[in-house]
Amino acid sequence: MQLIARNITHHYGGTAVLEDISFAIGAGEIVCVVGPSGCGKSTFLRIAGGLERPDSGEVLVAGAAPEGSLNPLTYIFQDFALLPWRSVAGNVSLVLEDHGIRGAEARAIVADVLARTNLSDFARALPRQLSGGMKQRVAIARALAVKPAIMLMDEPLSALDSQTRELLMDDLVALWQRERFSACYVTHNLNEAVRLGSRIIVLSRRPGRIREVVEIDMPIDQRAERLAELERLQRRVWEIMREEAREADREIADVP
Ligand SMILES: Nc1ncnc2c1ncn2[C@@H]1O[C@H](COP(=O)(O)OP(=O)(O)OP(=O)(O)O)[C@@H](O)[C@H]1O
């Protein structure tokens, strides 16, 4: 399945937030979206997921979702959003209950996704017993349980310390190699973008327009070893963004 954004433009009140955003995410692609603070990255993701309607433009999905997909476009948030009184398995099964899947069928799906995300040993643990990194792994397992066609990831690692973030990036790379998931991955972190993205969409400051699309054709499993090349790519993306980020940083908020 492909997600196609065409000419997305959006305002909040008098504030123009996104302007004429067009790009597509193909099956098996991780497309990263970066840009200065407040340039409309999260707004774009909400529009892509159908949570908000753009003022103009459209988001289309083309092609069939994976067989048995319960939610073709599935979010992963930075704050994990786990229910504290439910175990790891219980948090994952909740999304299945929402779709009327219970009992043995639900247990089989939960066991499968926990195995795929190396969480089987933690099935009975409660969120408070887990580190931030493990909580986000549970959130990823929960997203996979509904067999998404495209995951919409909003700063998924930004609540984690840098070492945990590295570990989670390794996990996402390994998961991608096994499952070739598709994702629109919004991040502030250019290192994540060059490690994970097949393409990086660089937005301008608000209203976010596409400044440049940086293609990364280095195989994802080689990136952890080719750090010098990645560093160069990361610097290139930063060069594109730097002035706009500085101006966004110095902007005085238009609030009463
Ligand atoms: N529901 C809303 N109502 C009014 N303004 C909003 C709403 N949501 C976002 N905004 C404003 O729209 C602009 C873009 O916000 P958005 O969160 O999409 O940007 P972002 O690029 O994800 O930001 P950041 O990098 O800081 O996470 C900001 O100025 C924000 O204050």
The ligand as a Tripos MOL2 file, in Angstrom:
@<TRIPOS>MOLECULE
LIG
   31    33     1     0     0
SMALL
NO_CHARGES

@<TRIPOS>ATOM
      1 N1         -4.7600   22.1820   17.1820 N.pl3     1 LIG1
      2 C1         -4.0610   23.3080   16.9650 C.ar      1 LIG1
      3 N2         -4.6270   24.5170   17.0280 N.ar      1 LIG1
      4 C2         -3.9360   25.6530   16.7960 C.ar      1 LIG1
      5 N3         -2.6170   25.6670   16.4780 N.ar      1 LIG1
      6 C3         -1.9930   24.4850   16.4070 C.ar      1 LIG1
      7 C4         -2.6680   23.2450   16.6510 C.ar      1 LIG1
      8 N4         -1.7660   22.2360   16.4950 N.ar      1 LIG1
      9 C5         -0.5950   22.8230   16.1750 C.ar      1 LIG1
     10 N5         -0.7300   24.1600   16.1240 N.ar      1 LIG1
     11 C6          0.3250   25.1280   15.7610 C.3       1 LIG1
     12 O1          0.7250   24.7850   14.4470 O.3       1 LIG1
     13 C7          2.1350   24.9050   14.3220 C.3       1 LIG1
     14 C8          2.7190   23.5850   13.8710 C.3       1 LIG1
     15 O2          2.6060   22.6480   14.9340 O.3       1 LIG1
     16 P1          3.1490   21.1660   14.8130 P.3       1 LIG1
     17 O3          3.0230   20.5530   16.1610 O.co2     1 LIG1
     18 O4          2.5230   20.4770   13.6710 O.co2     1 LIG1
     19 O5          4.6850   21.4380   14.4560 O.3       1 LIG1
     20 P2          5.9440   20.4810   14.6230 P.3       1 LIG1
     21 O6          6.8170   20.7380   13.4610 O.co2     1 LIG1
     22 O7          5.4890   19.0780   14.8580 O.co2     1 LIG1
     23 O8          6.5600   21.0860   15.9430 O.3       1 LIG1
     24 P3          7.7250   20.5260   16.8900 P.3       1 LIG1
     25 O9          8.9200   20.3840   16.0280 O.co2     1 LIG1
     26 O10         7.8990   21.6130   17.8970 O.co2     1 LIG1
     27 O11         7.2140   19.2440   17.4530 O.co2     1 LIG1
     28 C9          2.6450   25.3760   15.6680 C.3       1 LIG1
     29 O12         2.7650   26.7800   15.6070 O.3       1 LIG1
     30 C10         1.5600   24.9910   16.6290 C.3       1 LIG1
     31 O13         1.5220   25.8750   17.7260 O.3       1 LIG1
@<TRIPOS>BOND
     1     1     2 1
     2     2     3 ar
     3     2     7 ar
     4     3     4 ar
     5     4     5 ar
     6     5     6 ar
     7     6     7 ar
     8     6    10 ar
     9     7     8 ar
    10     8     9 ar
    11     9    10 ar
    12    10    11 1
    13    11    12 1
    14    11    30 1
    15    12    13 1
    16    13    14 1
    17    13    28 1
    18    14    15 1
    19    15    16 1
    20    16    17 2
    21    16    18 1
    22    16    19 1
    23    19    20 1
    24    20    21 2
    25    20    22 1
    26    20    23 1
    27    23    24 1
    28    24    25 2
    29    24    26 1
    30    24    27 1
    31    28    29 1
    32    28    30 1
    33    30    31 1
@<TRIPOS>SUBSTRUCTURE
     1 LIG1         1 GROUP 0 **** ****
